[in-house]
């Protein structure tokens, strides 16, 4: 995948939206691989004293649309992540962008919750959990950055989904794994 093109496109989408609230059009020319349907997340970090602080992270977990559209949509959405105030133009010089292009989610079929330890690898696998109408997702880099072991990873995923921390032990909670190709400025 053309890392430079992807980062340049996402940066342009973020900058334009933060300054004008307008969504950039799909470029006339772009790498054909961006026509493939893939899940994608755009993460915006604000750099404070050389440390990354989350400023927005939104994405499309499922391969429902061409990546070229998903990149722009996720970039714009990350600017307006509801956990934060909208991204302001004066912040643009202090942010770094990260793009995670996802593989298709794969259901983790287990007979017992104890089997997850054999099927999930921290640093490789991002996770999605759903139970009823509740759901949560973590990109593969999150448990590494947070220094979580597998139990903490699963518990925090449950909490993010609005569930009790041990909800993952009940097999009615469906867990999917995916990997990500990560591009950073």
C-alpha positions as CSV (number, residue, x, y, z in Angstrom):
1,X,0.0,0.0,0.0
2,X,1.2,3.5,-0.8
3,X,1.9,4.8,2.7
4,X,2.9,8.3,1.5
5,X,-0.3,8.7,-0.6
6,X,-2.5,7.5,2.3
7,X,-1.0,9.8,4.9
8,X,-1.0,12.8,2.5
9,X,-4.7,12.2,1.7
10,X,-5.7,11.8,5.3
11,X,-3.7,14.8,6.3
12,X,-5.4,16.9,3.6
13,X,-8.8,15.6,4.7
14,X,-8.1,16.5,8.4
15,X,-6.6,19.9,7.6
16,X,-9.4,20.9,5.2
17,X,-12.2,19.8,7.5
18,X,-10.6,21.4,10.6
19,X,-10.2,24.7,8.7
20,X,-13.4,24.8,6.6
21,X,-15.8,22.0,7.8
22,X,-15.7,20.9,4.2
23,X,-15.1,17.3,3.1
24,X,-12.5,16.9,0.3
25,X,-13.5,15.2,-2.9
26,X,-12.0,11.8,-3.8
27,X,-8.9,12.6,-5.9
28,X,-9.2,12.0,-9.7
29,X,-6.1,9.8,-9.6
30,X,-5.2,7.4,-6.8
31,X,-3.7,3.9,-6.4
32,X,-6.1,1.3,-7.6
33,X,-5.6,-0.8,-4.4
34,X,-7.6,1.9,-2.6
35,X,-10.7,0.7,-4.5
36,X,-10.7,-2.5,-2.4
37,X,-13.2,-2.6,0.5
38,X,-11.4,-2.5,3.8
39,X,-12.0,-1.4,7.3
40,X,-10.0,1.7,8.4
41,X,-9.4,3.9,11.4
42,X,-7.9,7.3,11.6
43,X,-6.2,8.3,14.9
44,X,-5.3,11.9,15.7
45,X,-2.6,12.4,18.4
46,X,-1.8,15.8,19.8
47,X,1.9,16.1,20.6
48,X,2.6,17.5,24.0
49,X,6.2,17.6,25.2
50,X,7.0,14.9,22.7
51,X,4.3,12.6,24.1
52,X,1.3,11.4,22.1
53,X,-2.1,12.3,23.6
54,X,-5.2,10.9,22.0
55,X,-7.2,13.7,20.2
56,X,-9.6,11.6,18.2
57,X,-10.0,8.1,16.8
58,X,-12.8,7.0,14.6
59,X,-13.1,4.4,11.9
60,X,-15.1,1.9,9.9
61,X,-14.4,-1.6,11.3
62,X,-16.1,-3.5,8.5
63,X,-15.1,-3.7,4.8
64,X,-18.3,-2.0,3.6
65,X,-16.9,0.6,1.3
66,X,-13.8,1.3,-0.9
67,X,-10.8,2.3,1.2
68,X,-10.5,5.6,-0.7
69,X,-13.9,6.7,0.7
70,X,-13.3,5.2,4.1
71,X,-10.0,7.1,4.6
72,X,-11.7,10.4,4.0
73,X,-14.8,9.6,6.0
74,X,-12.7,8.3,9.0
75,X,-10.4,11.4,8.8
76,X,-13.3,13.8,9.0
77,X,-15.0,11.8,11.7
78,X,-11.8,11.7,13.8
79,X,-11.9,15.6,13.8
80,X,-15.3,15.5,15.5
81,X,-14.7,12.5,17.9
82,X,-17.5,13.0,20.5
83,X,-15.1,12.4,23.3
84,X,-13.3,15.7,22.6
85,X,-14.1,19.2,21.4
86,X,-13.9,19.5,17.6
87,X,-10.4,19.8,16.2
88,X,-9.5,23.5,15.7
89,X,-7.3,24.9,12.9
90,X,-4.7,26.1,15.5
91,X,-4.1,22.6,16.7
92,X,-3.1,21.2,13.3
93,X,0.6,22.0,13.7
94,X,0.6,20.0,16.9
95,X,-1.0,16.8,15.7
96,X,0.3,13.5,14.2
97,X,-1.9,11.2,12.2
98,X,-2.0,7.5,12.3
99,X,-4.0,5.3,9.9
100,X,-4.9,1.7,10.6
101,X,-6.0,-0.3,7.5
102,X,-7.8,-3.4,8.8
103,X,-8.1,-7.0,7.7
104,X,-11.6,-8.5,7.7
105,X,-12.9,-9.3,11.2
106,X,-12.7,-13.0,12.1
107,X,-15.0,-14.6,14.7
108,X,-13.0,-16.3,17.4
109,X,-14.7,-19.7,17.9
110,X,-13.9,-21.1,21.3
111,X,-15.5,-23.9,23.4
112,X,-14.4,-22.1,26.7
113,X,-13.3,-18.6,27.5
114,X,-10.0,-20.1,28.6
115,X,-9.3,-20.9,25.0
116,X,-8.9,-17.2,24.1
117,X,-5.4,-17.3,25.4
118,X,-4.4,-19.6,22.5
119,X,-6.2,-17.6,19.8
120,X,-5.3,-13.9,20.6
121,X,-1.9,-12.4,20.3
122,X,-1.3,-9.0,21.9
123,X,0.4,-6.6,19.4
124,X,-1.0,-8.5,16.4
125,X,-4.7,-8.8,17.0
126,X,-7.2,-6.0,17.4
127,X,-10.5,-7.1,19.0
128,X,-14.2,-6.4,18.6
129,X,-16.7,-7.6,21.1
130,X,-20.4,-7.5,20.8
131,X,-23.1,-8.7,23.2
132,X,-26.7,-7.7,22.4
133,X,-26.7,-4.1,21.3
134,X,-23.4,-3.4,23.2
135,X,-20.1,-3.4,21.4
136,X,-16.5,-2.2,21.7
137,X,-13.3,-2.2,19.6
138,X,-9.6,-1.8,20.3
139,X,-7.0,-1.5,17.5
140,X,-4.0,-3.9,17.9
141,X,-1.7,-1.2,19.1
142,X,-3.8,-0.2,22.1
143,X,-3.0,-3.1,24.5
144,X,0.7,-2.6,23.7
145,X,0.6,1.1,24.4
146,X,-1.4,0.5,27.6
147,X,0.9,-2.4,28.7
148,X,-2.1,-4.7,29.2
149,X,-1.9,-8.5,29.5
150,X,-4.6,-10.5,27.8
151,X,-6.9,-10.5,30.7
152,X,-6.7,-6.7,31.1
153,X,-7.2,-6.3,27.3
154,X,-10.4,-8.4,27.4
155,X,-11.7,-6.6,30.5
156,X,-11.0,-3.2,29.1
157,X,-12.7,-4.2,25.9
158,X,-15.8,-5.2,27.9
159,X,-15.7,-1.9,29.7
160,X,-15.5,0.0,26.4
161,X,-18.5,-1.9,25.2
162,X,-20.4,-0.7,28.4
163,X,-20.4,-4.2,29.9
164,X,-19.1,-5.7,33.1
165,X,-15.3,-6.4,32.9
166,X,-15.8,-10.2,33.0
167,X,-18.5,-10.2,30.2
168,X,-16.0,-11.8,27.8
169,X,-16.0,-15.0,29.9
170,X,-19.7,-15.6,28.9
171,X,-19.7,-17.2,25.4
172,X,-22.8,-15.1,24.5
173,X,-20.3,-12.3,24.0
174,X,-19.0,-12.6,20.5
175,X,-15.3,-11.7,20.0
176,X,-13.7,-11.0,16.6
177,X,-10.1,-10.4,15.8
178,X,-8.4,-8.5,13.0
179,X,-5.0,-7.2,12.2
180,X,-4.0,-3.8,10.9
181,X,-1.4,-2.2,8.6
182,X,-0.4,0.9,10.5
183,X,0.9,4.1,8.9
184,X,2.1,7.0,11.0
185,X,3.3,10.5,10.3
